[in-house]
Amino acid sequence: METLGVVVNPIAGMGGRVGLKGTDGKVDEARRRGAEARAPDRARKALKALARRRPELTVYTAAGEMGEDAVRAAGYEPRVVYQSAGDGDGDPHDTTADDTKAAVRAFLEEGVDLVLFVGGDGTAVDVASVLEETAGEKREVSNDEDATTADADDRTPMLGVPAGVKIYSSVFGVTPADAGRIAAEFDRVEDREVNDIDEDAYREGEVRAELRAVVPVPVASGVQSSKQLSGGSVETLAEGFARDIDRETTYVFGPGSTVGAIESALGIDPSPLGVDVWRDDEVLARDASESEILEVLEEPVVIVVSPIGGQGFVFGRGNHQISPAVIDRAADIEIVASTEKLDALGTLRVDTDDEELDEELRGWTQVRTGRFTTRLLKVV
Protein backbone atom coordinates (compact mmCIF):
# COMPACT_ATOMS: atom_id res chain seq x y z
CA MET A 1 0.00 0.00 0.00
CA GLU A 2 1.33 3.39 -1.03
CA THR A 3 -1.74 5.64 -0.80
CA LEU A 4 -4.56 5.87 1.73
CA GLY A 5 -7.88 7.69 1.90
CA VAL A 6 -9.06 8.71 5.39
CA VAL A 7 -12.58 9.89 6.22
CA VAL A 8 -13.95 10.58 9.70
CA ASN A 9 -17.61 10.81 10.65
CA PRO A 10 -17.26 13.43 13.43
CA ILE A 11 -20.62 12.66 15.03
CA ALA A 12 -20.23 8.86 15.14
CA GLY A 13 -20.75 7.44 18.62
CA MET A 14 -21.95 10.69 20.21
CA GLY A 15 -25.24 9.14 21.25
CA GLY A 16 -23.70 6.25 23.19
CA ARG A 17 -22.87 7.63 26.62
CA VAL A 18 -25.98 9.80 26.72
CA GLY A 19 -28.20 6.77 26.20
CA LEU A 20 -29.41 7.32 22.64
CA LYS A 21 -28.02 3.98 21.30
CA GLY A 22 -26.97 5.70 18.09
CA THR A 23 -26.64 9.12 16.50
CA ASP A 24 -28.63 8.78 13.28
CA GLY A 25 -31.07 11.69 13.29
CA LYS A 26 -30.26 12.40 16.96
CA VAL A 27 -27.28 14.75 16.80
CA ASP A 28 -29.08 17.77 18.26
CA GLU A 29 -30.59 15.65 21.04
CA ALA A 30 -27.16 14.15 21.81
CA ARG A 31 -25.66 17.62 22.13
CA ARG A 32 -28.50 18.77 24.38
CA ARG A 33 -27.65 15.85 26.64
CA GLY A 34 -24.02 16.93 26.76
CA ALA A 35 -22.55 14.41 24.30
CA GLU A 36 -18.96 14.93 23.20
CA ALA A 37 -17.39 13.96 19.91
CA ARG A 38 -15.74 10.54 20.12
CA ALA A 39 -14.62 9.80 16.57
CA PRO A 40 -11.83 12.40 16.17
CA ASP A 41 -9.84 11.03 19.11
CA ARG A 42 -10.23 7.47 17.88
CA ALA A 43 -9.11 8.57 14.43
CA ARG A 44 -5.94 10.04 15.92
CA LYS A 45 -5.19 6.82 17.78
CA ALA A 46 -5.55 4.76 14.62
CA LEU A 47 -3.46 7.09 12.49
CA LYS A 48 -0.68 7.36 15.05
CA ALA A 49 -0.45 3.55 15.11
CA LEU A 50 -0.29 3.65 11.31
CA ALA A 51 2.31 6.43 11.19
CA ARG A 52 4.69 4.57 13.50
CA ARG A 53 4.84 1.79 10.91
CA ARG A 54 4.32 3.61 7.61
CA PRO A 55 5.34 7.28 7.93
CA GLU A 56 6.01 7.57 4.19
CA LEU A 57 2.41 6.97 3.05
CA THR A 58 0.57 9.48 0.89
CA VAL A 59 -2.68 10.26 2.70
CA TYR A 60 -5.73 11.77 1.03
CA THR A 61 -8.48 13.09 3.26
CA ALA A 62 -11.34 15.54 3.78
CA ALA A 63 -10.89 18.94 5.37
CA GLY A 64 -11.07 19.63 9.11
CA GLU A 65 -12.68 17.12 11.45
CA MET A 66 -13.59 14.85 8.56
CA GLY A 67 -9.98 13.71 8.50
CA GLU A 68 -7.44 16.47 8.01
CA ASP A 69 -7.07 17.31 11.72
CA ALA A 70 -6.41 13.71 12.75
CA VAL A 71 -4.07 13.08 9.82
CA ARG A 72 -1.96 16.12 10.72
CA ALA A 73 -1.95 15.12 14.41
CA ALA A 74 -0.43 11.77 13.38
CA GLY A 75 2.44 13.55 11.62
CA TYR A 76 1.33 13.27 8.00
CA GLU A 77 1.02 16.18 5.55
CA PRO A 78 -2.38 15.34 4.07
CA ARG A 79 -3.66 15.96 0.58
CA VAL A 80 -7.12 17.43 1.15
CA VAL A 81 -9.43 16.49 -1.71
CA TYR A 82 -12.84 17.27 -0.22
CA GLN A 83 -14.36 20.13 1.78
CA SER A 84 -17.70 19.70 3.55
CA ALA A 85 -20.20 22.51 3.33
CA GLY A 86 -21.59 21.53 6.75
CA ASP A 87 -25.08 22.86 7.33
CA GLY A 88 -24.27 26.32 6.10
CA ASP A 89 -23.56 27.64 9.60
CA GLY A 90 -19.93 26.63 9.61
CA ASP A 91 -20.32 23.95 12.29
CA PRO A 92 -17.65 21.32 11.52
CA HIS A 93 -19.71 18.61 13.21
CA ASP A 94 -22.66 18.98 10.87
CA THR A 95 -21.57 16.61 8.15
CA THR A 96 -23.84 14.12 6.44
CA ALA A 97 -23.76 10.75 4.73
CA ASP A 98 -23.46 12.63 1.44
CA ASP A 99 -20.25 14.22 2.70
CA THR A 100 -18.80 10.81 3.53
CA LYS A 101 -19.74 9.46 0.11
CA ALA A 102 -18.34 12.49 -1.70
CA ALA A 103 -15.04 12.18 0.17
CA VAL A 104 -14.74 8.50 -0.72
CA ARG A 105 -15.45 9.25 -4.38
CA ALA A 106 -12.66 11.82 -4.30
CA PHE A 107 -10.29 9.21 -2.82
CA LEU A 108 -11.15 6.71 -5.53
CA GLU A 109 -10.49 9.31 -8.20
CA GLU A 110 -6.99 9.58 -6.74
CA GLY A 111 -6.61 5.79 -6.96
CA VAL A 112 -6.05 5.12 -3.22
CA ASP A 113 -5.07 1.60 -2.19
CA LEU A 114 -7.30 1.55 0.91
CA VAL A 115 -10.16 3.60 2.37
CA LEU A 116 -9.80 3.93 6.15
CA PHE A 117 -12.99 5.28 7.71
CA VAL A 118 -13.89 6.22 11.28
CA GLY A 119 -17.46 5.64 12.41
CA GLY A 120 -20.01 2.91 12.96
CA ASP A 121 -22.21 0.68 10.82
CA GLY A 122 -23.96 3.62 9.17
CA THR A 123 -20.64 5.07 8.03
CA ALA A 124 -19.59 1.62 6.82
CA VAL A 125 -22.74 1.44 4.69
CA ASP A 126 -21.98 4.86 3.18
CA VAL A 127 -18.40 3.92 2.31
CA ALA A 128 -19.39 0.52 0.95
CA SER A 129 -22.11 2.02 -1.26
CA VAL A 130 -19.53 4.16 -3.07
CA LEU A 131 -17.10 1.25 -3.43
CA GLU A 132 -19.85 -0.92 -4.90
CA GLU A 133 -21.05 1.91 -7.12
CA THR A 134 -17.54 2.35 -8.48
CA ALA A 135 -17.10 -1.40 -8.94
CA GLY A 136 -20.37 -1.44 -10.88
CA GLU A 137 -19.12 1.31 -13.17
CA LYS A 138 -15.95 -0.69 -13.79
CA ARG A 139 -18.02 -3.74 -14.67
CA GLU A 140 -20.03 -1.72 -17.18
CA VAL A 141 -16.81 -0.53 -18.78
CA SER A 142 -15.32 -4.03 -18.83
CA ASN A 143 -18.43 -5.33 -20.58
CA ASP A 144 -17.99 -2.78 -23.34
CA GLU A 145 -16.35 -4.61 -26.23
CA ASP A 146 -14.22 -1.54 -26.95
CA ALA A 147 -12.81 -1.37 -23.43
CA THR A 148 -9.67 -3.22 -22.50
CA THR A 149 -8.39 -1.61 -19.30
CA ALA A 150 -11.12 -2.09 -16.67
CA ASP A 151 -10.91 -5.01 -14.24
CA ALA A 152 -14.23 -5.96 -12.69
CA ASP A 153 -12.42 -7.53 -9.72
CA ASP A 154 -10.19 -4.53 -9.06
CA ARG A 155 -12.10 -3.32 -6.02
CA THR A 156 -10.67 -0.90 -3.46
CA PRO A 157 -10.68 -2.40 0.05
CA MET A 158 -12.03 -0.63 3.12
CA LEU A 159 -11.28 -0.84 6.84
CA GLY A 160 -13.13 0.72 9.76
CA VAL A 161 -11.90 2.39 12.93
CA PRO A 162 -14.67 1.61 15.47
CA ALA A 163 -16.32 4.77 16.77
CA GLY A 164 -20.05 4.10 16.51
CA VAL A 165 -22.47 2.93 19.19
CA LYS A 166 -23.53 -0.18 17.30
CA ILE A 167 -21.07 -2.21 15.25
CA TYR A 168 -22.58 -5.27 13.64
CA SER A 169 -20.30 -5.31 10.57
CA SER A 170 -17.13 -7.35 10.16
CA VAL A 171 -15.11 -4.59 8.50
CA PHE A 172 -13.66 -2.92 11.62
CA GLY A 173 -10.46 -3.26 13.54
CA VAL A 174 -11.06 -4.47 17.07
CA THR A 175 -9.62 -1.21 18.42
CA PRO A 176 -8.40 2.01 16.76
CA ALA A 177 -4.78 0.93 17.25
CA ASP A 178 -5.56 -2.43 15.65
CA ALA A 179 -7.05 -0.68 12.63
CA GLY A 180 -3.92 1.43 12.23
CA ARG A 181 -1.66 -1.59 12.51
CA ILE A 182 -3.72 -3.61 10.03
CA ALA A 183 -3.74 -0.76 7.51
CA ALA A 184 0.05 -0.59 7.73
CA GLU A 185 0.79 -4.30 7.47
CA PHE A 186 -1.90 -6.10 5.43
CA ASP A 187 -0.92 -7.91 2.24
CA ARG A 188 -4.22 -9.46 1.15
CA VAL A 189 -7.96 -8.94 1.44
CA GLU A 190 -11.10 -11.03 1.75
CA ASP A 191 -14.81 -10.33 1.34
CA ARG A 192 -16.61 -9.45 4.57
CA GLU A 193 -20.09 -8.26 5.54
CA VAL A 194 -21.41 -4.75 6.08
CA ASN A 195 -24.53 -4.92 8.28
CA ASP A 196 -26.75 -2.19 9.62
CA ILE A 197 -29.75 -2.03 11.91
CA ASP A 198 -32.81 0.16 12.23
CA GLU A 199 -31.83 2.61 14.99
CA ASP A 200 -35.42 3.60 15.81
CA ALA A 201 -36.33 -0.06 16.34
CA TYR A 202 -33.06 -0.54 18.26
CA ARG A 203 -34.04 2.23 20.69
CA GLU A 204 -37.31 0.38 21.28
CA GLY A 205 -35.41 -2.81 22.13
CA GLU A 206 -35.70 -4.62 18.78
CA VAL A 207 -32.75 -5.59 16.60
CA ARG A 208 -33.49 -5.55 12.89
CA ALA A 209 -30.18 -6.31 11.19
CA GLU A 210 -29.78 -6.23 7.43
CA LEU A 211 -26.88 -7.25 5.19
CA ARG A 212 -26.10 -4.12 3.17
CA ALA A 213 -22.92 -5.02 1.28
CA VAL A 214 -20.06 -7.47 0.88
CA VAL A 215 -16.73 -5.70 0.45
CA PRO A 216 -13.00 -6.47 0.40
CA VAL A 217 -11.33 -5.96 3.79
CA PRO A 218 -7.71 -6.52 4.89
CA VAL A 219 -7.09 -9.97 6.33
CA ALA A 220 -5.77 -9.82 9.91
CA SER A 221 -6.43 -11.27 13.34
CA GLY A 222 -7.41 -7.82 14.61
CA VAL A 223 -10.49 -7.51 12.38
CA GLN A 224 -13.60 -8.15 14.42
CA SER A 225 -16.31 -10.63 13.52
CA SER A 226 -19.92 -9.86 12.70
CA LYS A 227 -22.27 -9.52 15.66
CA GLN A 228 -24.15 -12.77 16.24
CA LEU A 229 -27.80 -12.28 17.04
CA SER A 230 -28.61 -15.55 18.73
CA GLY A 231 -27.52 -17.46 21.79
CA GLY A 232 -28.31 -20.42 23.97
CA SER A 233 -30.62 -20.74 26.96
CA VAL A 234 -29.68 -18.67 30.00
CA GLU A 235 -32.51 -19.67 32.32
CA THR A 236 -30.35 -21.48 34.87
CA LEU A 237 -27.79 -18.70 34.80
CA ALA A 238 -30.47 -16.10 35.51
CA GLU A 239 -31.99 -18.17 38.30
CA GLY A 240 -28.62 -18.69 39.96
CA PHE A 241 -27.68 -15.03 39.76
CA ALA A 242 -31.04 -13.90 41.16
CA ARG A 243 -30.68 -16.36 44.03
CA ASP A 244 -27.32 -14.87 45.01
CA ILE A 245 -28.33 -11.22 44.72
CA ASP A 246 -27.35 -8.82 47.51
CA ARG A 247 -30.13 -6.29 47.93
CA GLU A 248 -27.82 -3.81 49.67
CA THR A 249 -25.67 -3.62 46.54
CA THR A 250 -26.36 -1.33 43.59
CA TYR A 251 -26.39 -3.29 40.32
CA VAL A 252 -25.73 -1.72 36.94
CA PHE A 253 -27.27 -4.08 34.39
CA GLY A 254 -25.89 -3.81 30.86
CA PRO A 255 -27.82 -4.47 27.65
CA GLY A 256 -28.53 -7.81 26.03
CA SER A 257 -30.80 -10.81 26.42
CA THR A 258 -28.58 -12.65 28.90
CA VAL A 259 -28.51 -9.79 31.39
CA GLY A 260 -32.18 -9.12 30.60
CA ALA A 261 -33.02 -12.65 31.73
CA ILE A 262 -31.37 -11.92 35.09
CA GLU A 263 -33.38 -8.72 35.44
CA SER A 264 -36.59 -10.58 34.62
CA ALA A 265 -35.75 -13.16 37.30
CA LEU A 266 -35.56 -10.25 39.74
CA GLY A 267 -38.94 -8.93 38.67
CA ILE A 268 -37.47 -6.08 36.64
CA ASP A 269 -38.88 -5.08 33.24
CA PRO A 270 -35.52 -4.77 31.45
CA SER A 271 -34.66 -2.30 28.73
CA PRO A 272 -33.15 -4.90 26.38
CA LEU A 273 -30.66 -2.60 24.67
CA GLY A 274 -30.24 -0.06 27.46
CA VAL A 275 -28.64 0.11 30.91
CA ASP A 276 -30.69 -0.25 34.10
CA VAL A 277 -29.67 0.48 37.70
CA TRP A 278 -31.29 -1.51 40.53
CA ARG A 279 -30.98 -1.74 44.31
CA ASP A 280 -33.11 -3.39 46.96
CA ASP A 281 -36.03 -4.25 44.65
CA GLU A 282 -36.14 -0.73 43.20
CA VAL A 283 -35.19 0.34 39.68
CA LEU A 284 -33.23 3.55 40.26
CA ALA A 285 -32.72 4.32 36.57
CA ARG A 286 -34.03 2.64 33.43
CA ASP A 287 -32.45 2.89 29.97
CA ALA A 288 -30.03 5.32 31.60
CA SER A 289 -27.34 7.58 30.18
CA GLU A 290 -23.89 7.82 31.74
CA SER A 291 -24.85 10.87 33.81
CA GLU A 292 -28.07 9.25 35.01
CA ILE A 293 -26.18 6.16 36.11
CA LEU A 294 -23.59 8.18 38.03
CA GLU A 295 -26.31 10.22 39.71
CA VAL A 296 -27.98 7.23 41.38
CA LEU A 297 -24.95 5.08 42.23
CA GLU A 298 -24.59 4.17 45.88
CA GLU A 299 -21.73 1.97 46.97
CA PRO A 300 -21.11 -0.91 46.81
CA VAL A 301 -21.63 -1.14 43.05
CA VAL A 302 -21.57 -4.23 40.82
CA ILE A 303 -21.68 -4.01 37.03
CA VAL A 304 -23.31 -6.95 35.23
CA VAL A 305 -22.49 -7.36 31.54
CA SER A 306 -22.48 -10.06 28.88
CA PRO A 307 -20.03 -10.21 25.96
CA ILE A 308 -21.32 -9.56 22.47
CA GLY A 309 -21.73 -12.80 20.55
CA GLY A 310 -19.25 -13.30 17.74
CA GLN A 311 -17.04 -10.42 18.94
CA GLY A 312 -16.45 -10.88 22.65
CA PHE A 313 -16.62 -7.22 23.68
CA VAL A 314 -17.48 -6.75 27.35
CA PHE A 315 -17.17 -2.94 27.23
CA GLY A 316 -17.03 -0.61 24.26
CA ARG A 317 -19.75 -1.96 21.98
CA GLY A 318 -23.40 -1.09 22.59
CA ASN A 319 -22.88 -0.14 26.26
CA HIS A 320 -20.98 3.15 26.14
CA GLN A 321 -23.20 4.42 28.96
CA ILE A 322 -21.11 2.17 31.23
CA SER A 323 -18.21 4.56 30.82
CA PRO A 324 -14.81 4.59 32.52
CA ALA A 325 -16.29 6.88 35.18
CA VAL A 326 -18.99 4.30 35.92
CA ILE A 327 -16.54 1.40 35.88
CA ASP A 328 -14.28 3.24 38.33
CA ARG A 329 -17.16 3.28 40.84
CA ALA A 330 -17.63 -0.49 40.69
CA ALA A 331 -16.43 -2.81 43.42
CA ASP A 332 -16.90 -5.77 41.09
CA ILE A 333 -17.72 -6.61 37.49
CA GLU A 334 -19.84 -9.71 36.86
CA ILE A 335 -19.52 -11.13 33.35
CA VAL A 336 -22.27 -13.59 32.42
CA ALA A 337 -22.68 -15.73 29.31
CA SER A 338 -23.91 -19.11 28.15
CA THR A 339 -21.34 -21.83 27.52
CA GLU A 340 -22.39 -21.88 23.88
CA LYS A 341 -21.51 -18.24 23.47
CA LEU A 342 -18.14 -18.66 25.18
CA ASP A 343 -17.32 -21.71 23.07
CA ALA A 344 -17.68 -19.54 20.00
CA LEU A 345 -15.61 -16.68 21.42
CA GLY A 346 -12.45 -18.03 22.99
CA THR A 347 -11.42 -14.61 24.36
CA LEU A 348 -13.05 -11.42 25.62
CA ARG A 349 -12.28 -7.82 24.60
CA VAL A 350 -12.56 -4.28 25.97
CA ASP A 351 -12.43 -0.89 24.25
CA THR A 352 -13.46 1.82 26.75
CA ASP A 353 -11.60 4.83 25.26
CA ASP A 354 -9.36 4.75 28.36
CA GLU A 355 -6.15 2.87 27.60
CA GLU A 356 -5.10 2.57 31.25
CA LEU A 357 -8.48 1.16 32.21
CA ASP A 358 -8.42 -1.27 29.28
CA GLU A 359 -5.05 -2.53 30.49
CA GLU A 360 -6.41 -2.96 34.03
CA LEU A 361 -9.35 -4.98 32.71
CA ARG A 362 -7.20 -7.30 30.61
CA GLY A 363 -6.14 -10.68 31.89
CA TRP A 364 -7.91 -13.79 33.12
CA THR A 365 -11.41 -13.40 34.54
CA GLN A 366 -14.26 -15.58 35.76
CA VAL A 367 -17.39 -15.69 33.61
CA ARG A 368 -20.57 -17.02 35.15
CA THR A 369 -22.14 -19.59 32.83
CA GLY A 370 -24.88 -21.25 34.91
CA ARG A 371 -26.54 -21.62 38.28
CA PHE A 372 -23.33 -22.79 39.93
CA THR A 373 -20.77 -22.88 37.13
CA THR A 374 -18.11 -20.44 35.95
CA ARG A 375 -15.43 -20.47 33.30
CA LEU A 376 -12.04 -18.78 33.22
CA LEU A 377 -11.56 -16.67 30.09
CA LYS A 378 -8.93 -14.14 29.09
CA VAL A 379 -9.68 -10.50 28.32
CA VAL A 380 -7.26 -9.40 25.58
C-alpha positions in Angstrom: 0.0 0.0 0.0 1.3 3.4 -1.0 -1.7 5.6 -0.8 -4.6 5.9 1.7 -7.9 7.7 1.9 -9.1 8.7 5.4 -12.6 9.9 6.2 -14.0 10.6 9.7 -17.6 10.8 10.6 -17.3 13.4 13.4 -20.6 12.7 15.0 -20.2 8.9 15.1 -20.8 7.4 18.6 -21.9 10.7 20.2 -25.2 9.1 21.3 -23.7 6.3 23.2 -22.9 7.6 26.6 -26.0 9.8 26.7 -28.2 6.8 26.2 -29.4 7.3 22.6 -28.0 4.0 21.3 -27.0 5.7 18.1 -26.6 9.1 16.5 -28.6 8.8 13.3 -31.1 11.7 13.3 -30.3 12.4 17.0 -27.3 14.8 16.8 -29.1 17.8 18.3 -30.6 15.7 21.0 -27.2 14.1 21.8 -25.7 17.6 22.1 -28.5 18.8 24.4 -27.6 15.9 26.6 -24.0 16.9 26.8 -22.5 14.4 24.3 -19.0 14.9 23.2 -17.4 14.0 19.9 -15.7 10.5 20.1 -14.6 9.8 16.6 -11.8 12.4 16.2 -9.8 11.0 19.1 -10.2 7.5 17.9 -9.1 8.6 14.4 -5.9 10.0 15.9 -5.2 6.8 17.8 -5.5 4.8 14.6 -3.5 7.1 12.5 -0.7 7.4 15.0 -0.4 3.6 15.1 -0.3 3.6 11.3 2.3 6.4 11.2 4.7 4.6 13.5 4.8 1.8 10.9 4.3 3.6 7.6 5.3 7.3 7.9 6.0 7.6 4.2 2.4 7.0 3.1 0.6 9.5 0.9 -2.7 10.3 2.7 -5.7 11.8 1.0 -8.5 13.1 3.3 -11.3 15.5 3.8 -10.9 18.9 5.4 -11.1 19.6 9.1 -12.7 17.1 11.4 -13.6 14.8 8.6 -10.0 13.7 8.5 -7.4 16.5 8.0 -7.1 17.3 11.7 -6.4 13.7 12.7 -4.1 13.1 9.8 -2.0 16.1 10.7 -2.0 15.1 14.4 -0.4 11.8 13.4 2.4 13.5 11.6 1.3 13.3 8.0 1.0 16.2 5.6 -2.4 15.3 4.1 -3.7 16.0 0.6 -7.1 17.4 1.2 -9.4 16.5 -1.7 -12.8 17.3 -0.2 -14.4 20.1 1.8 -17.7 19.7 3.5 -20.2 22.5 3.3 -21.6 21.5 6.8 -25.1 22.9 7.3 -24.3 26.3 6.1 -23.6 27.6 9.6 -19.9 26.6 9.6 -20.3 23.9 12.3 -17.6 21.3 11.5 -19.7 18.6 13.2 -22.7 19.0 10.9 -21.6 16.6 8.2 -23.8 14.1 6.4 -23.8 10.7 4.7 -23.5 12.6 1.4 -20.2 14.2 2.7 -18.8 10.8 3.5 -19.7 9.5 0.1 -18.3 12.5 -1.7 -15.0 12.2 0.2 -14.7 8.5 -0.7 -15.5 9.2 -4.4 -12.7 11.8 -4.3 -10.3 9.2 -2.8 -11.1 6.7 -5.5 -10.5 9.3 -8.2 -7.0 9.6 -6.7 -6.6 5.8 -7.0 -6.1 5.1 -3.2 -5.1 1.6 -2.2 -7.3 1.5 0.9 -10.2 3.6 2.4 -9.8 3.9 6.2 -13.0 5.3 7.7 -13.9 6.2 11.3 -17.5 5.6 12.4 -20.0 2.9 13.0 -22.2 0.7 10.8 -24.0 3.6 9.2 -20.6 5.1 8.0 -19.6 1.6 6.8 -22.7 1.4 4.7 -22.0 4.9 3.2 -18.4 3.9 2.3 -19.4 0.5 0.9 -22.1 2.0 -1.3 -19.5 4.2 -3.1 -17.1 1.3 -3.4 -19.8 -0.9 -4.9 -21.0 1.9 -7.1 -17.5 2.3 -8.5 -17.1 -1.4 -8.9 -20.4 -1.4 -10.9 -19.1 1.3 -13.2 -16.0 -0.7 -13.8 -18.0 -3.7 -14.7 -20.0 -1.7 -17.2 -16.8 -0.5 -18.8 -15.3 -4.0 -18.8 -18.4 -5.3 -20.6 -18.0 -2.8 -23.3 -16.3 -4.6 -26.2 -14.2 -1.5 -27.0 -12.8 -1.4 -23.4 -9.7 -3.2 -22.5 -8.4 -1.6 -19.3 -11.1 -2.1 -16.7 -10.9 -5.0 -14.2 -14.2 -6.0 -12.7 -12.4 -7.5 -9.7 -10.2 -4.5 -9.1 -12.1 -3.3 -6.0 -10.7 -0.9 -3.5 -10.7 -2.4 0.0 -12.0 -0.6 3.1 -11.3 -0.8 6.8 -13.1 0.7 9.8 -11.9 2.4 12.9 -14.7 1.6 15.5 -16.3 4.8 16.8 -20.0 4.1 16.5 -22.5 2.9 19.2 -23.5 -0.2 17.3 -21.1 -2.2 15.3 -22.6 -5.3 13.6 -20.3 -5.3 10.6 -17.1 -7.4 10.2 -15.1 -4.6 8.5 -13.7 -2.9 11.6 -10.5 -3.3 13.5 -11.1 -4.5 17.1 -9.6 -1.2 18.4 -8.4 2.0 16.8 -4.8 0.9 17.2 -5.6 -2.4 15.6 -7.1 -0.7 12.6 -3.9 1.4 12.2 -1.7 -1.6 12.5 -3.7 -3.6 10.0 -3.7 -0.8 7.5 0.1 -0.6 7.7 0.8 -4.3 7.5 -1.9 -6.1 5.4 -0.9 -7.9 2.2 -4.2 -9.5 1.1 -8.0 -8.9 1.4 -11.1 -11.0 1.7 -14.8 -10.3 1.3 -16.6 -9.4 4.6 -20.1 -8.3 5.5 -21.4 -4.8 6.1 -24.5 -4.9 8.3 -26.7 -2.2 9.6 -29.8 -2.0 11.9 -32.8 0.2 12.2 -31.8 2.6 15.0 -35.4 3.6 15.8 -36.3 -0.1 16.3 -33.1 -0.5 18.3 -34.0 2.2 20.7 -37.3 0.4 21.3 -35.4 -2.8 22.1 -35.7 -4.6 18.8 -32.7 -5.6 16.6 -33.5 -5.6 12.9 -30.2 -6.3 11.2 -29.8 -6.2 7.4 -26.9 -7.2 5.2 -26.1 -4.1 3.2 -22.9 -5.0 1.3 -20.1 -7.5 0.9 -16.7 -5.7 0.4 -13.0 -6.5 0.4 -11.3 -6.0 3.8 -7.7 -6.5 4.9 -7.1 -10.0 6.3 -5.8 -9.8 9.9 -6.4 -11.3 13.3 -7.4 -7.8 14.6 -10.5 -7.5 12.4 -13.6 -8.1 14.4 -16.3 -10.6 13.5 -19.9 -9.9 12.7 -22.3 -9.5 15.7 -24.1 -12.8 16.2 -27.8 -12.3 17.0 -28.6 -15.5 18.7 -27.5 -17.5 21.8 -28.3 -20.4 24.0 -30.6 -20.7 27.0 -29.7 -18.7 30.0 -32.5 -19.7 32.3 -30.3 -21.5 34.9 -27.8 -18.7 34.8 -30.5 -16.1 35.5 -32.0 -18.2 38.3 -28.6 -18.7 40.0 -27.7 -15.0 39.8 -31.0 -13.9 41.2 -30.7 -16.4 44.0 -27.3 -14.9 45.0 -28.3 -11.2 44.7 -27.4 -8.8 47.5 -30.1 -6.3 47.9 -27.8 -3.8 49.7 -25.7 -3.6 46.5 -26.4 -1.3 43.6 -26.4 -3.3 40.3 -25.7 -1.7 36.9 -27.3 -4.1 34.4 -25.9 -3.8 30.9 -27.8 -4.5 27.6 -28.5 -7.8 26.0 -30.8 -10.8 26.4 -28.6 -12.6 28.9 -28.5 -9.8 31.4 -32.2 -9.1 30.6 -33.0 -12.7 31.7 -31.4 -11.9 35.1 -33.4 -8.7 35.4 -36.6 -10.6 34.6 -35.8 -13.2 37.3 -35.6 -10.3 39.7 -38.9 -8.9 38.7 -37.5 -6.1 36.6 -38.9 -5.1 33.2 -35.5 -4.8 31.4 -34.7 -2.3 28.7 -33.1 -4.9 26.4 -30.7 -2.6 24.7 -30.2 -0.1 27.5 -28.6 0.1 30.9 -30.7 -0.3 34.1 -29.7 0.5 37.7 -31.3 -1.5 40.5 -31.0 -1.7 44.3 -33.1 -3.4 47.0 -36.0 -4.3 44.7 -36.1 -0.7 43.2 -35.2 0.3 39.7 -33.2 3.5 40.3 -32.7 4.3 36.6 -34.0 2.6 33.4 -32.5 2.9 30.0 -30.0 5.3 31.6 -27.3 7.6 30.2 -23.9 7.8 31.7 -24.8 10.9 33.8 -28.1 9.3 35.0 -26.2 6.2 36.1 -23.6 8.2 38.0 -26.3 10.2 39.7 -28.0 7.2 41.4 -25.0 5.1 42.2 -24.6 4.2 45.9 -21.7 2.0 47.0 -21.1 -0.9 46.8 -21.6 -1.1 43.1 -21.6 -4.2 40.8 -21.7 -4.0 37.0 -23.3 -7.0 35.2 -22.5 -7.4 31.5 -22.5 -10.1 28.9 -20.0 -10.2 26.0 -21.3 -9.6 22.5 -21.7 -12.8 20.6 -19.3 -13.3 17.7 -17.0 -10.4 18.9 -16.5 -10.9 22.7 -16.6 -7.2 23.7 -17.5 -6.7 27.4 -17.2 -2.9 27.2 -17.0 -0.6 24.3 -19.8 -2.0 22.0 -23.4 -1.1 22.6 -22.9 -0.1 26.3 -21.0 3.2 26.1 -23.2 4.4 29.0 -21.1 2.2 31.2 -18.2 4.6 30.8 -14.8 4.6 32.5 -16.3 6.9 35.2 -19.0 4.3 35.9 -16.5 1.4 35.9 -14.3 3.2 38.3 -17.2 3.3 40.8 -17.6 -0.5 40.7 -16.4 -2.8 43.4 -16.9 -5.8 41.1 -17.7 -6.6 37.5 -19.8 -9.7 36.9 -19.5 -11.1 33.4 -22.3 -13.6 32.4 -22.7 -15.7 29.3 -23.9 -19.1 28.2 -21.3 -21.8 27.5 -22.4 -21.9 23.9 -21.5 -18.2 23.5 -18.1 -18.7 25.2 -17.3 -21.7 23.1 -17.7 -19.5 20.0 -15.6 -16.7 21.4 -12.4 -18.0 23.0 -11.4 -14.6 24.4 -13.0 -11.4 25.6 -12.3 -7.8 24.6 -12.6 -4.3 26.0 -12.4 -0.9 24.3 -13.5 1.8 26.8 -11.6 4.8 25.3 -9.4 4.8 28.4 -6.2 2.9 27.6 -5.1 2.6 31.3 -8.5 1.2 32.2 -8.4 -1.3 29.3 -5.1 -2.5 30.5 -6.4 -3.0 34.0 -9.3 -5.0 32.7 -7.2 -7.3 30.6 -6.1 -10.7 31.9 -7.9 -13.8 33.1 -11.4 -13.4 34.5 -14.3 -15.6 35.8 -17.4 -15.7 33.6 -20.6 -17.0 35.2 -22.1 -19.6 32.8 -24.9 -21.2 34.9 -26.5 -21.6 38.3 -23.3 -22.8 39.9 -20.8 -22.9 37.1 -18.1 -20.4 35.9 -15.4 -20.5 33.3 -12.0 -18.8 33.2 -11.6 -16.7 30.1 -8.9 -14.1 29.1 -9.7 -10.5 28.3 -7.3 -9.4 25.6 
